Amino acid sequence: MLRLLKIFLVVLLIAAFFAPVYAEECNPNCGSTDECQKKIDECEKLLQMSVSATKPHEEKIAELEDNIAAIEANVASLTNQIQIKKAEIDKSENKLASREAVLETSVRTFYKKDYQIDVVYLLAALFTSQDLGGTLRNLGYRQSLIDREKQTITNIVQDVNDLSSAKKKLEDTQTWLAAKQIGLETTLAPIKKLVADAKSYQSQLNQTVGTLSARQQELLAEKTGGVFSASVGNVAPSDDPNARPDYNPGFSPAYAGFSFGIPHRMGMSQYGAFGRAKDGKNAEDILHAYYSGIDIKKDYGLPGQINVCGYGNVDFDKYMKGIGEMPNSWGDQGGQEALKAQAVAARSYALAVAATGRCIQPSESDQVYLGYDKGGNWDRAVDDTKNWVAIQNGSPIYAFYSASDGGYTISGSHPYLQSIKDVPSGGSWPNDAYENTKYANSPFFYVGCYRPRCLKSYSASRSSPWLSKDEFVDIVNAVLLYEKDHGTLTHLSQTDKANSDTWSKDQVRSQLGGDAVSSVDNISVDYNNGGYTATVHLDTDKGRKDINGGDFRMVFNTRAPGEIWLASALFNIEKK
């Protein structure tokens, strides 16, 4: 009883602890990327607090449930033992009744029949020459038989009493355990409710974080054009001279960031495939280069239809001939094998999605479906690879692809998405990359992004990616402040947008104090073998600054004015 009281008091303390946590709410509305980030941080903090507070009580629930399960097992065992004892008692009682009947018959016979006979026999012996001792011995034998029967009955009665006592003890134990189980279940119920409420609260927080993150991406997309899974498309993009490093911005010093490739750089690079085809590689060579450890099954059984979001069920062959992911013109420029590789990748990806039971998006969220037959070289590539499917372990692969990998793919969540240096055997990066001028001449291979999606077809508020000295120094100071205190990121949005919580250049310098820089004289970067910019080295008036590449890119994209951004995690910073 004392233990149950203690547990009850613990439950009250738990309720008191959880109450203020549930009272905290996350507002899913935000008007700027920094405000979104601030609220995401708040929500994630509350989420972590709730998860941490819930964990010990989940462990307590598991302990109580284990105890209840053990009690239930013991009660079941006792019930079985009681039934066994009851059966043994019934058997002994039946045996007792049988022995009592035998005894009663024996006694009745002894006193009615045998007694009469023996009296006559005794009298005859007294008055005749018969042996009196023999007669008495005969009477004694009969009496001993009756006495033994009585002892047997006494033993059976004792067995019945012992069994009944044992049965009573088992029943008492069973009653005690049942009461303990009720007590534990009574204790368990409010804890389970508290944990369930906490889980519900955590789910709400997760949903809010998701909403905020989506809104943050929408706001970032205003700058980037949402190019996170870009493909070449039905028509190859035109070159933009202003995005090249040889463009003259008309002022000096000038600084610009140049990206190698555009996201997401996983799987097949379309411009890389084009370059490989021009270098004499066939479709199978191309696919094996970008997807590790796969098999290309050339007689894969295809479905009659595929469910396309917004279109319903579409004939699978018609769907394939309506995919607009690579330009027909490449087939006339030595790239037909690239079109064939694209057809196999698109078919494999579509089958992998269909296997999940969901409809396939007709956009870059999955892959672009035009809604009509594309014709020309694409139709020929689809027909030439009719039943070709890239598989691993017997199943179609998620054959991710993007417009450009900048000469490096990056590894993904599937084992066939490996990081490779996208150059010929023995070639060097970046000069010999398949996307570079020797082969595909991709406009995305090394590009300064100052337009949404890095495409010339999108309007921009600036004429090039080049930044003035003051603008670049401000970005560097923002990076240095972020590395000093990650919590300042919410104040580091671009100053030419109406973000209420953004700090000006002077405020950033003030926050840094004596660590703020005023000039950047030289810049260099280090690349790692995984296809990322590892470190940015800056020679400033305050000495050498070595900055993590990922941190630099994140703050650069947050702070840079207009639509200037680093599209890839593999980037370089130039000064002229």
Secondary structure, 3 states (H helix, E strand, C coil): CHHHHHHHHHHHHHHHHHHHHHHCCCCCCCCCHHHHHHHHHHHHHHHHHHHHHHHHHHHHHHHHHHHHHHHHHHHHHHHHHHHHHHHHHHHHHHHHHHHHHHHHHHHHHHHHHHHHHHHHHHHHHHCCCCCHHHHHHHHHHHHHHHHHHHHHHHHHHHHHHHHHHHHHHHHHHHHHHHHHHHHHHHHHHHHHHHHHHHHHHHHHHHHHHHHHHHHHHHHHHHHHCCCCCCCCCCCCCCCCHHHCCCCCCCCCCCEEEEECCCCCCCCEEHHHHHHHHHCCCCHHHHHHHHCCCCEEECCCCCCCEEEECCCEEEEHHHHHHCECCCCHHHHHHCCHHHHHHHHHHHHHHHHHHHCCCCCECCCCCCCCECCCCCCHHHHHHHHHCCCCEEEECCEECCCCEECCCCCECCCCCCCCCCCCECCCCCCCCCCCCCCCCCCCCCCCCCECECCHHHCCCCCCCCCCCCECHHHHHHHHHHHHHHHHCHHHHHHCCCCCCCCCCCCCHHHHHHHHHHHCCCCEEEEEEEECCCCCEEEEEEEECCEEEEEEHHHHHHHHHHHCCCCCECCCCCEEEEEC
